[in-house]
Amino acid sequence: MDSAGRERVAAASRLVVKVGSSSLTTPQGTIDVDRVDALVDVLAARGAGGAHIVLVSSGAIAAGLGPLGLSARPRDLATQQAAASVGQGVLVARYTSSFARYGRRVGQVLLTADDMMRRSHHRNAQRTLLRLLELGIVPVVNENDTVATDEIRFGDNDRLAALVAHLIHADALVLLSDVDALYDGDPRQPGSRRIPHVRGPEDLEGVELGRSGRVGTGGMITKVEAARIATGAGVPVVLTAAAHAAQALAGADVGTFFQPDGRYPGTRLLWLAHATTGRGRLHLDSGAVEAVVGRRKSLLPAGVTHVEGEFTAGDPVDLYSPHGTPVARGLVNFDAAEIPELLGRSTRELAATLGPEYERELIHRDDIVILDSTIESRSARHV
């Protein structure tokens, strides 16, 4: 099964490759030209064989540290955004120069989670990426750190890469890091063993996942989460070191292979589940929970007991059970200030007293994802 899955990666005609900050920069935070060129050598060779590749590249903030005279990744958002503003130009210029050695052009694509949860923006991103590939351009994707906020952001490019893979219907996702595989313990400790194949959550029981490094925001936790998102959307994943990129793309037994489960959820709702956080909360009674979760119905005002937070129509909000458990997330049709007047009332009653425009659901069932466990895990399925 493992060899068949890896052969699928080797035969992929449309690939998403993600590379982390630590694989592109020096300890001082500057771009490592040799590392970038080595990666581009591999990607260009695969592209010459006919594959379309989208490169999701971290490194903008890290690349900005040196020019700004910073010794470590800043913690405050404003300085991170300043570093990203400086570093993004440095990073893309380096990719432009490196791919030019093979006569290839690159196109910069900066995405925010806020953009991707909006239906029209989501479709525009998809069209742009696919058109770039049709034109023979290598899209270089990154989160738009310059304008992203703490409240609404991808948080790491591993998750972004998984979502982009689903967005463009990729045949495979390759996550490149400074660690050569997923291990059952700290890979620096004797006795830790490589996990060559992950078929499902049971293969990860008892596995210790490390935290982020010096210049990145991710870590093994985010990579496993990204693999879970991608495989849940039917996309196979290989996790390995950037130094093993050529072998991974060729289907060799390197790194860790994550087997897809064959599901193909709606793309926009995958973004809603994994690329957003609720800007408010709607607390449901037990009947509404059963209707939304159990019977896949729209959320009506009559089933909501109270509302928290400030949000506007079209924003994502989290739906909570009477026990205080998050059960779903959806795109709300009303502003937060409008909802208290609607609570506990039927749509027919609201239409009669407030007007026909109120004879509609708070959240349509097509704009709801069910959370399997907790908000923090961001594990979800489409209603």
C-alpha positions as CSV (number, residue, x, y, z in Angstrom):
1,M,0.0,0.0,0.0
2,D,2.9,2.4,0.9
3,S,4.7,1.8,-2.4
4,A,1.4,2.3,-4.4
5,G,0.8,5.6,-2.6
6,R,4.3,6.8,-3.2
7,E,4.0,5.9,-6.9
8,R,1.0,8.1,-7.0
9,V,3.2,11.0,-5.9
10,A,5.8,10.1,-8.5
11,A,3.1,10.2,-11.2
12,A,1.4,13.3,-10.0
13,S,0.9,15.9,-12.8
14,R,-0.2,18.7,-10.4
15,L,1.7,19.1,-7.2
16,V,1.9,21.5,-4.2
17,V,5.3,21.7,-2.5
18,K,5.6,23.5,0.7
19,V,9.0,24.6,2.1
20,G,9.6,26.0,5.6
21,S,11.6,29.0,6.7
22,S,14.4,27.0,8.3
23,S,15.0,25.2,5.0
24,L,15.6,28.5,3.2
25,T,17.5,30.8,5.5
26,T,20.8,31.0,7.4
27,P,20.9,31.1,11.2
28,Q,21.2,34.9,10.9
29,G,17.9,35.1,9.1
30,T,19.1,35.8,5.6
31,I,18.2,33.9,2.5
32,D,20.5,31.0,1.8
33,V,21.1,31.2,-1.9
34,D,22.5,27.7,-2.2
35,R,19.4,26.2,-0.5
36,V,17.0,28.1,-2.7
37,D,18.9,27.1,-5.8
38,A,19.0,23.4,-4.8
39,L,15.2,23.4,-4.2
40,V,14.6,25.1,-7.5
41,D,16.8,22.6,-9.3
42,V,14.5,19.8,-8.1
43,L,11.3,21.6,-8.9
44,A,12.4,22.7,-12.3
45,A,13.5,19.2,-13.2
46,R,10.0,17.9,-12.2
47,G,8.4,20.7,-14.2
48,A,10.4,19.9,-17.2
49,G,8.8,16.4,-17.1
50,G,5.4,18.0,-17.5
51,A,4.2,18.5,-13.9
52,H,2.5,21.7,-12.8
53,I,3.9,22.8,-9.4
54,V,2.6,25.3,-6.9
55,L,5.3,26.3,-4.4
56,V,4.0,27.4,-1.0
57,S,7.0,29.1,0.6
58,S,7.6,30.4,4.0
59,G,10.6,32.6,4.7
60,A,9.3,36.2,4.2
61,I,9.5,37.2,7.9
62,A,12.8,35.3,8.3
63,A,14.2,36.9,5.2
64,G,13.4,40.3,6.7
65,L,15.2,39.8,9.9
66,G,18.7,40.4,8.6
67,P,17.8,43.6,6.6
68,L,16.0,45.0,9.7
69,G,18.9,44.1,12.0
70,L,16.8,41.7,14.1
71,S,18.4,38.7,15.7
72,A,15.3,36.6,16.2
73,R,11.7,36.4,15.0
74,P,9.7,39.3,16.6
75,R,6.8,38.5,18.8
76,D,4.7,41.5,18.2
77,L,2.5,41.5,15.1
78,A,3.5,45.0,13.8
79,T,7.2,44.1,13.7
80,Q,6.4,40.7,12.1
81,Q,4.4,42.5,9.4
82,A,7.3,45.0,8.8
83,A,9.7,42.1,8.5
84,A,7.3,40.4,6.1
85,S,7.1,43.5,4.0
86,V,10.8,43.7,3.6
87,G,11.4,40.0,3.4
88,Q,8.7,39.1,0.8
89,G,10.5,41.1,-1.8
90,V,13.8,39.5,-1.0
91,L,12.3,36.1,-1.1
92,V,10.5,36.4,-4.4
93,A,13.4,38.1,-6.1
94,R,15.5,35.1,-5.1
95,Y,13.0,32.7,-6.6
96,T,12.7,34.8,-9.7
97,S,16.4,34.7,-10.3
98,S,16.8,31.0,-9.5
99,F,13.9,29.8,-11.7
100,A,15.2,32.1,-14.5
101,R,18.2,29.8,-14.9
102,Y,15.7,27.3,-16.4
103,G,13.7,29.8,-18.4
104,R,10.8,29.7,-15.9
105,R,8.9,32.6,-14.6
106,V,7.3,32.9,-11.1
107,G,4.1,34.6,-10.0
108,Q,3.6,35.8,-6.4
109,V,0.3,34.9,-4.8
110,L,-0.4,36.3,-1.3
111,L,-3.4,34.9,0.5
112,T,-5.2,35.7,3.7
113,A,-7.7,33.5,5.5
114,D,-10.1,36.4,5.5
115,D,-10.0,36.4,1.7
116,M,-10.5,32.7,1.4
117,M,-13.7,32.5,3.5
118,R,-15.4,34.9,1.1
119,R,-17.1,33.0,-1.7
120,S,-16.0,35.4,-4.5
121,H,-12.5,35.8,-3.3
122,H,-12.1,32.1,-2.9
123,R,-13.2,31.5,-6.5
124,N,-10.8,34.2,-7.7
125,A,-7.9,32.6,-5.9
126,Q,-8.7,29.3,-7.5
127,R,-9.0,30.8,-11.0
128,T,-5.8,32.8,-10.6
129,L,-3.7,29.8,-9.5
130,L,-5.1,27.5,-12.3
131,R,-4.5,30.2,-14.9
132,L,-0.9,30.7,-13.8
133,L,-0.3,27.0,-14.2
134,E,-1.9,27.0,-17.7
135,L,0.5,29.8,-18.6
136,G,3.5,27.8,-17.4
137,I,4.1,30.1,-14.4
138,V,5.3,28.7,-11.1
139,P,3.0,30.3,-8.4
140,V,4.9,31.1,-5.2
141,V,2.2,31.3,-2.5
142,N,2.6,32.7,1.0
143,E,0.3,34.1,3.6
144,N,0.0,37.8,3.3
145,D,1.6,38.5,6.7
146,T,1.8,42.2,6.0
147,V,-2.0,42.6,6.4
148,A,-3.1,39.4,8.3
149,T,-4.2,39.8,11.9
150,D,-3.9,37.6,14.9
151,E,-7.6,37.1,14.9
152,I,-8.0,35.8,11.3
153,R,-4.9,34.1,9.8
154,F,-3.7,30.7,8.7
155,G,-1.1,30.8,11.4
156,D,1.4,28.6,9.4
157,N,2.0,27.7,5.8
158,D,1.6,24.0,6.4
159,R,-2.2,24.5,6.8
160,L,-2.2,26.9,3.9
161,A,-0.4,24.4,1.7
162,A,-3.0,21.7,2.5
163,L,-5.8,24.0,1.6
164,V,-4.2,25.1,-1.6
165,A,-3.7,21.5,-2.6
166,H,-7.4,21.0,-2.3
167,L,-8.2,24.3,-3.9
168,I,-6.3,23.4,-7.2
169,H,-7.2,19.7,-7.0
170,A,-3.6,18.6,-6.6
171,D,-2.5,15.0,-7.1
172,A,-0.1,15.2,-4.1
173,L,1.3,17.5,-1.4
174,V,4.9,17.4,-0.4
175,L,5.9,19.1,2.9
176,L,9.6,20.0,3.1
177,S,11.1,20.7,6.5
178,D,14.4,20.5,8.4
179,V,13.3,17.2,9.8
180,D,13.5,14.2,7.5
181,A,10.3,12.4,8.7
182,L,7.8,12.0,11.5
183,Y,9.3,10.0,14.4
184,D,7.6,8.2,17.3
185,G,9.6,10.5,19.6
186,D,12.2,13.2,19.6
187,P,14.4,12.3,16.5
188,R,17.4,13.7,18.4
189,Q,17.0,11.0,21.1
190,P,18.4,7.4,20.7
191,G,15.7,4.9,20.0
192,S,13.3,7.2,18.2
193,R,12.0,5.5,15.0
194,R,10.8,6.9,11.8
195,I,7.2,6.4,11.0
196,P,7.2,5.6,7.3
197,H,3.4,5.3,6.7
198,V,0.4,6.9,8.4
199,R,-2.9,5.3,7.4
200,G,-5.1,7.1,10.1
201,P,-5.2,8.6,13.6
202,E,-4.4,5.2,15.2
203,D,-0.9,5.3,13.7
204,L,-0.2,8.5,15.6
205,E,-1.3,7.3,19.1
206,G,1.4,8.0,21.6
207,V,3.6,10.0,19.1
208,E,5.3,13.0,20.6
209,L,5.1,16.0,18.3
210,G,7.7,18.8,18.5
211,R,7.1,22.6,18.6
212,S,8.3,25.3,16.3
213,G,11.8,26.3,15.5
214,R,13.6,29.6,15.8
215,V,12.5,31.3,12.6
216,G,9.2,29.5,11.7
217,T,5.8,29.3,13.2
218,G,5.1,25.7,12.5
219,G,6.5,22.4,13.8
220,M,5.6,18.8,13.6
221,I,2.2,19.5,15.1
222,T,1.2,21.8,12.2
223,K,2.6,19.4,9.6
224,V,0.6,16.5,10.9
225,E,-2.4,18.7,11.1
226,A,-1.8,19.8,7.5
227,A,-1.4,16.2,6.4
228,R,-4.7,15.4,8.1
229,I,-6.5,18.2,6.2
230,A,-5.1,17.2,2.9
231,T,-5.6,13.4,3.2
232,G,-9.1,14.2,4.4
233,A,-9.7,15.9,1.1
234,G,-8.3,12.9,-0.8
235,V,-4.7,14.3,-1.4
236,P,-1.7,12.0,-0.5
237,V,1.1,13.7,1.5
238,V,4.8,13.1,1.9
239,L,6.6,14.8,4.8
240,T,10.4,14.9,4.6
241,A,13.5,17.1,4.7
242,A,14.2,19.7,2.0
243,A,17.4,17.8,1.2
244,H,15.3,14.8,0.2
245,A,13.0,16.7,-2.1
246,A,14.1,14.9,-5.3
247,Q,13.6,11.5,-3.7
248,A,10.2,12.3,-2.3
249,L,9.0,13.6,-5.7
250,A,10.3,10.5,-7.3
251,G,8.3,8.2,-5.0
252,A,11.3,6.9,-3.0
253,D,10.9,5.5,0.5
254,V,11.9,8.7,2.3
255,G,10.1,10.7,5.0
256,T,6.6,9.8,6.0
257,F,3.7,9.0,3.7
258,F,0.2,10.0,4.8
259,Q,-2.5,7.9,3.0
260,P,-5.6,9.8,1.8
261,D,-9.0,8.5,3.0
262,G,-10.8,9.2,-0.3
263,R,-13.2,11.9,0.9
264,Y,-13.6,15.0,-1.3
265,P,-15.4,17.7,0.7
266,G,-16.4,21.0,-0.8
267,T,-13.4,23.3,-1.2
268,R,-14.9,26.5,0.2
269,L,-16.2,24.7,3.3
270,L,-12.8,23.1,3.8
271,W,-11.4,26.7,4.0
272,L,-14.2,27.5,6.4
273,A,-13.4,24.6,8.7
274,H,-9.6,24.9,8.7
275,A,-8.6,28.5,7.7
276,T,-11.0,30.5,9.8
277,T,-11.8,31.1,13.4
278,G,-15.2,32.2,14.6
279,R,-15.7,35.9,15.1
280,G,-18.5,35.3,17.5
281,R,-20.7,32.6,19.1
282,L,-24.3,31.5,18.7
283,H,-25.5,29.4,21.5
284,L,-28.1,26.8,20.4
285,D,-30.8,24.9,22.3
286,S,-30.8,21.1,22.0
287,G,-33.4,21.1,19.3
288,A,-31.3,23.3,17.1
289,V,-28.2,21.2,17.7
290,E,-30.1,18.1,16.6
291,A,-31.4,19.9,13.5
292,V,-28.0,21.3,12.4
293,V,-25.8,18.4,13.4
294,G,-28.1,15.5,13.2
295,R,-30.4,16.4,10.3
296,R,-28.2,18.7,8.4
297,K,-30.6,21.6,8.5
298,S,-30.1,25.4,8.3
299,L,-29.9,27.3,11.6
300,L,-33.1,29.3,12.3
301,P,-33.4,32.1,14.8
302,A,-35.9,30.1,16.9
303,G,-33.1,27.7,18.0
304,V,-30.6,30.3,19.3
305,T,-30.6,31.2,22.9
306,H,-28.0,34.0,22.9
307,V,-25.2,35.6,20.9
308,E,-21.6,36.6,21.8
309,G,-19.1,38.8,20.0
310,E,-19.1,41.4,17.3
311,F,-19.4,40.3,13.7
312,T,-21.1,41.3,10.4
313,A,-23.2,39.4,7.9
314,G,-20.9,37.0,6.0
315,D,-18.5,36.4,8.9
316,P,-17.8,32.9,10.4
317,V,-19.3,32.2,13.7
318,D,-19.1,29.2,16.0
319,L,-22.2,27.3,17.1
320,Y,-22.2,26.0,20.7
321,S,-24.4,23.4,22.3
322,P,-26.2,24.0,25.6
323,H,-23.3,22.2,27.3
324,G,-20.8,24.8,26.0
325,T,-19.3,22.5,23.4
326,P,-18.5,23.9,19.9
327,V,-20.4,21.8,17.4
328,A,-20.3,23.7,14.1
329,R,-19.1,26.8,12.3
330,G,-21.0,28.8,9.7
331,L,-21.2,32.0,7.7
332,V,-23.9,34.1,9.3
333,N,-26.5,36.1,7.4
334,F,-27.0,38.9,9.9
335,D,-24.9,41.4,11.9
336,A,-24.4,40.6,15.6
337,A,-26.5,43.7,16.6
338,E,-29.5,42.4,14.6
339,I,-29.7,38.9,16.1
340,P,-30.9,39.5,19.7
341,E,-34.2,40.8,18.4
342,L,-34.6,37.6,16.3
343,L,-33.9,35.0,19.0
344,G,-36.5,32.4,19.8
345,R,-38.9,33.6,17.1
346,S,-40.0,31.8,14.0
347,T,-39.1,33.1,10.5
348,R,-42.8,33.5,9.8
349,E,-43.3,35.7,12.9
350,L,-40.2,37.7,12.0
351,A,-41.5,38.3,8.5
352,A,-44.9,39.5,9.8
353,T,-43.4,41.9,12.4
354,L,-40.1,43.0,10.8
355,G,-40.6,42.5,7.1
356,P,-40.1,39.8,4.5
357,E,-36.4,40.2,4.4
358,Y,-36.3,38.5,7.8
359,E,-38.0,35.3,6.6
360,R,-34.7,33.5,6.2
361,E,-32.2,31.4,8.2
362,L,-29.5,32.7,10.4
363,I,-27.0,30.4,8.6
364,H,-27.9,28.3,5.5
365,R,-27.0,24.7,5.7
366,D,-24.7,25.0,2.6
367,D,-22.6,27.5,4.7
368,I,-22.1,25.2,7.8
369,V,-19.4,22.7,8.7
370,I,-19.7,20.4,11.6
371,L,-16.8,20.3,14.1
372,D,-15.9,16.7,14.9
373,S,-14.3,17.5,18.3
374,T,-13.1,20.9,19.3
375,I,-12.5,24.3,17.7
376,E,-8.8,24.0,18.6
377,S,-8.4,20.8,16.6
378,R,-10.2,22.4,13.6
379,S,-11.3,18.9,12.6
380,A,-14.4,19.1,10.6
381,R,-16.7,17.6,8.1
382,H,-19.2,19.1,5.7
383,V,-22.8,19.1,6.7
